[in-house]
Amino acid sequence: MLRRKGTLGMTKRHPRSPNSAQKRPPVPTSVQRTLFLECGFKCPVPRCHAADGLEFHHINGNRSDNSEGNLLVLCHEHHVMAHRRRSRLDRKACQALKQGVLFGRV
């Protein structure tokens, strides 16, 4: 899959990739800025802190819900992990990470 640099250093799918056929609303720039500030421009997973290739993860699984409370910034590896079944980074863990990010505990 081809990737290109997007807004604020995010990686996003190339428009010609096969997976880009599904239309979804873009994450507003103001929400992107807020999310990056919350996580300090790095992956919030403990002991990771990758700053390159950051992606937005929809915690509730609804890819059209771009509210700040539903989005979490993750590095590519942890984003893939969040979508795997039986992963340690399940929905509950993502919600806990989000709360840690919001309250400065990460």
C-alpha positions in Angstrom: 0.0 0.0 0.0 1.4 3.4 -0.9 1.6 6.1 1.8 2.3 9.8 1.7 2.8 12.5 4.2 -0.4 14.2 5.2 -1.4 17.1 7.4 0.8 17.8 10.4 3.2 15.0 9.6 0.6 12.3 9.6 0.8 9.4 7.3 -2.3 8.8 5.2 -3.4 6.4 2.5 -2.5 7.3 -1.1 -5.6 8.2 -3.0 -5.0 5.5 -5.6 -4.6 2.7 -3.1 -7.3 0.0 -3.2 -8.3 0.7 0.4 -9.1 4.3 -0.2 -12.4 3.6 -2.0 -14.3 3.8 1.3 -15.3 7.5 1.8 -15.0 8.9 5.3 -14.9 12.4 6.6 -11.4 13.8 7.2 -10.3 14.6 10.8 -10.6 18.4 11.1 -7.2 20.2 11.4 -8.3 21.7 14.8 -9.0 18.2 16.2 -5.7 17.0 14.8 -3.8 19.8 16.6 -5.6 19.1 19.9 -4.8 15.3 19.6 -1.2 15.9 18.9 -0.8 18.4 21.8 -2.5 15.8 24.1 0.0 13.1 23.3 3.0 15.4 23.0 3.5 14.5 19.2 4.5 10.9 20.0 2.8 7.5 20.5 1.3 7.4 24.0 1.9 3.7 24.6 4.3 3.3 27.5 7.9 2.7 26.4 7.1 3.4 22.8 7.1 7.2 22.2 7.6 6.8 18.4 7.1 10.2 16.7 7.1 9.1 13.0 4.3 7.6 11.1 1.6 8.6 13.6 -2.0 7.6 12.8 -5.4 8.3 14.2 -7.2 5.3 15.8 -11.1 5.4 16.2 -11.6 3.9 19.7 -15.2 3.0 19.1 -14.5 1.5 15.7 -16.8 4.0 13.9 -14.5 5.5 11.3 -16.8 8.4 10.6 -16.9 9.5 14.3 -14.0 12.1 14.3 -14.8 13.5 17.7 -11.8 14.2 20.0 -13.0 11.7 22.6 -13.1 8.9 20.0 -9.7 9.5 18.5 -6.3 8.4 19.8 -2.9 9.1 18.1 -0.8 5.9 17.8 2.3 4.9 15.9 1.7 2.5 12.9 2.7 -0.6 14.8 0.4 0.1 17.7 -2.5 1.1 15.4 -2.2 -2.2 13.6 -2.1 -3.9 17.0 -5.3 -2.0 18.1 -7.2 -3.6 15.2 -6.1 -7.2 15.8 -8.4 -9.5 17.7 -7.1 -10.6 21.1 -4.5 -7.9 21.3 -3.4 -6.3 24.5 -4.3 -3.0 22.9 -8.1 -3.6 22.8 -10.8 -1.0 23.1 -10.6 -0.8 26.9 -6.8 -0.3 26.8 -7.3 2.4 24.2 -9.8 4.2 26.4 -7.4 3.9 29.3 -4.6 5.4 27.2 -6.9 8.2 26.1 -7.7 9.0 29.7 -4.0 8.9 30.6 -3.2 11.2 27.7 -6.0 13.6 28.8 -4.9 13.7 32.4 -1.2 13.7 31.8 -0.5 10.3 33.2 1.2 8.8 30.2 
